[in-house]
Amino acid sequence: MPIATPREPTEVRRAFADWLTRRTGTPVEVSSFEPPRGGGLSSETFLAATTLDGVATRLVLRLPPHGDGLFPRYDLATQARVLQVLRDATNVPVPSVFAYEDDAGPLGAPFLVMHHADGRIPTDQPPFLATGWVHDLAPDDQRTLQRSFLATVADIHRVDWAAIGLDDLARPGPGSPLGRDLAWWSAYLEWAADGAPVATTRRAFAWCEEQRPAREPAPSLLWGDVRMPNVVF
């Protein structure tokens, strides 16, 4: 699969500042603007620093890839909605949504803007298990990190998603929720293989089909990419 071509940061920075100016009604300058280091593959992300209403503000801009991406469709509107609902209705720690823009005009695609969350992120490059701040922690601190990570994942999966208004997130179509999900992933494998399916992946998917429980558990809200490098600690 071809890799998306990164956008030119200088051009995105200028367009983002113009968008902020129109949104706030006052001239806005973006003092720093750069992609995060050590990770971020599914979307294109920029970390921005600016001043809004006289207050120093850090924002995170997220766009779909410019060209081919890891997924056939990027629904940043739903991402923004889920983040906002979780923040308003639960204790799950998620970033605060600054805005979602569905107009592709300003930056060439719809985009999501979040308030920056302070903290440290385990890196993919280099792998956090081999070097870096997680690797250097004392064993007790590593244990605390791991347990807090798992507790947060469990909190997400325990959310009563229907009660807080996210009941329409379930994949549409006939059959059971798990069956529809497996069908979606089967279609995704066809799309990602681009005519050259990987045998190992096919065997893994066949195993999932074979091991599908006769009595399915109730569906729950799923964090789709559960990895430590996707967490701000």
For each residue, the residues with C-beta under 8 A, 3 or more apart:
1: 68 192 194
2: 67 68
3: 67 68
4: 44 65 66 67 68 69
5: 66 67
6: 35 44 66
7: 11 12 44 63 66 108
8: 11 12
9: 12 13 33 34 35 46
10: 13 14
11: 7 8 14 15
12: 7 8 9 15 16 33 46 61 63 107
13: 9 10 16 17 30 33 46 48
14: 10 11 17 18
15: 11 12 18 19 106 107
16: 12 13 19 20 30 33 46 48 61 106 107
17: 13 14 20 21 28 29 30 50
18: 14 15 21 22 106
19: 15 16 22 23 101 106 107
20: 16 17 23 24 28 30 50 52
21: 17 18 24 25 26 27 28
22: 18 19 25
23: 19 20 99
24: 20 21 28 52 53
25: 21 22
26: 21 53
27: 21
28: 17 20 21 24 50 51 52
29: 17 50 51
30: 13 16 17 20 33 48 49 50
31: 49 50 51
32: 47 48 49
33: 9 12 13 16 30 46 47 48 49
34: 9 46 47
35: 6 9 40 44 45 46 47
36: 39 40 45 47 121
37: 123
38: 121 123 124 125 126 229
39: 36 121 123 124 125 229 230
40: 35 36 43 44 45
41: 70
42: 65 69 70 71 225
43: 40 62 63 64 65 69 74 76
44: 4 6 7 35 40 62 63 64 65 66
45: 35 36 40 60 61 62 63
46: 9 12 13 16 33 34 35 60 61
47: 32 33 34 35 36 58 59 60 61 116
48: 13 16 30 32 33 58 59 60 61
49: 30 31 32 33 56 57 58 59
50: 17 20 28 29 30 31 56 57 58 59
51: 28 29 31 54 55 56 57
52: 20 24 28 55 57
53: 24 26
54: 51
55: 51 52
56: 49 50 51
57: 49 50 51 52 115
58: 47 48 49 50 115 116
59: 47 48 49 50 98 113 114 115 116
60: 45 46 47 48 95 113 114 115 116
61: 12 16 45 46 47 48 111 112 113
62: 43 44 45 76 79 111 112 113 114
63: 7 12 43 44 45 66 76 107 109 110 111 112
64: 43 44 69 74 76 109 110
65: 4 42 43 44 68 69 70 74
66: 4 5 6 7 44 63 108 109
67: 2 3 4 5
68: 1 2 3 4 65
69: 4 42 43 64 65 74
70: 41 42 65
71: 42 74 188
72: 188 191
73:
74: 43 64 65 69 71
75: 78 79
76: 43 62 63 64 79 80 100 110 111 112
77: 80 81 100 102 110
78: 75 81 82 169
79: 62 75 76 82 83 112
80: 76 77 83 84 97 100 112
81: 77 78 84 85 100
82: 78 79 85 86 166 169
83: 79 80 86 87 94 95 97 114
84: 80 81 87 88 97
85: 81 82 88 89 164 165 166
86: 82 83 89 90 92 94 156 159 164
87: 83 84 90 92 94 95 96 97
88: 84 85
89: 85 86 164 165
90: 86 87 155 159 164
91: 155
92: 86 87 152 155 156 159
93: 152
94: 83 86 87
95: 60 83 87 114 115 116 117
96: 87 114 115
97: 80 83 84 87 100 112 113 114 115
98: 59 113 114 115
99: 23 112 113
100: 76 77 80 81 97 110 111 112 113
101: 19 106 107 110 111 112 113
102: 77 110
103: 106 110
104: 107 108 109 110
105:
106: 15 16 18 19 101 103 111
107: 12 15 16 19 63 101 104 111
108: 7 66 104
109: 63 64 66 104
110: 63 64 76 77 100 101 102 103 104
111: 61 62 63 76 100 101 106 107
112: 61 62 63 76 79 80 97 99 100 101
113: 59 60 61 62 97 98 99 100 101
114: 59 60 62 83 95 96 97 98 117
115: 57 58 59 60 95 96 97 98
116: 47 58 59 60 95
117: 95 114 232
118: 232
119: 232 233
120: 133 232 233
121: 36 38 39 229 231 232 233
122: 128 132 133 134 228 229 231 233
123: 37 38 39 126 127 128 132 229
124: 38 39 127 128 229
125: 38 39
126: 38 123 130 131 132
127: 123 124 130 131
128: 122 123 124 131 132 133 134 135 228 229
129: 134 135
130: 126 127 135
131: 126 127 128 135
132: 122 123 126 128 135 136
133: 120 122 128 136 137
134: 122 128 129 137 142 145 228
135: 128 129 130 131 132
136: 132 133
137: 133 134 141 142 145
138: 141 142
139: 142 143
140: 143 144
141: 137 138 144 145
142: 134 137 138 139 145 146
143: 139 140 146 147
144: 140 141 147 148
145: 134 137 141 142 148 149 233
146: 142 143 149 150
147: 143 144 150 151
148: 144 145 151 152 233
149: 145 146 152 153 228 231
150: 146 147 153 154
151: 147 148 154 155
152: 92 93 148 149 155 156 231
153: 149 150 156 157 223 226
154: 150 151 157 158
155: 90 91 92 151 152 158 159
156: 86 92 152 153 159 221 222 223
157: 153 154 220 221 222 223
158: 154 155 220
159: 86 90 92 155 156 164 220 221
160: 163 164
161: 164 166 167 169 220 221
162: 165 166 167
163: 160
164: 85 86 89 90 159 160 161
165: 85 89 162
166: 82 85 161 162 169 221
167: 161 162 170
168:
169: 78 82 161 166 221
170: 167 177 180 219
171: 177 180 181 183 184
172: 180
173: 180 183
174: 180
175: 179 180 183
176: 179 180 216
177: 170 171 180 181 216 219
178: 181 182 212 213 216 219
179: 175 176 182 183 212
180: 170 171 172 173 174 175 176 177 183 184
181: 171 177 178 184 185
182: 178 179 185 186 205 208 209 212
183: 171 173 175 179 180 186 187
184: 171 180 181 187 188
185: 181 182 188 189 205
186: 182 183 189 190 205
187: 183 184 190 191
188: 71 72 184 185 191 192
189: 185 186 192 193 197 201 202 205
190: 186 187 193 197
191: 72 187 188 194
192: 1 188 189
193: 189 190 196 197 198 201
194: 1 191
195:
196: 193
197: 189 190 193 201 202
198: 193 201 202
199: 202 203
200: 203 204
201: 189 193 197 198 204 205
202: 189 197 198 199 205 206
203: 199 200 206 207
204: 200 201 207 208
205: 182 185 186 189 201 202 208 209
206: 202 203 209 210
207: 203 204 210 211
208: 182 204 205 211 212
209: 182 205 206 212
210: 206 207
211: 207 208
212: 178 179 182 208 209 216
213: 178 216 217
214:
215:
216: 176 177 178 212 213
217: 213 220
218:
219: 170 177 178
220: 157 158 159 161 217
221: 156 157 159 161 166 169
222: 156 157
223: 153 156 157 226
224:
225: 42 230
226: 153 223 230
227: 230 231
228: 122 128 134 149 231
229: 38 39 121 122 123 124 128
230: 39 225 226 227
231: 121 122 149 152 227 228
232: 117 118 119 120 121
233: 119 120 121 122 145 148
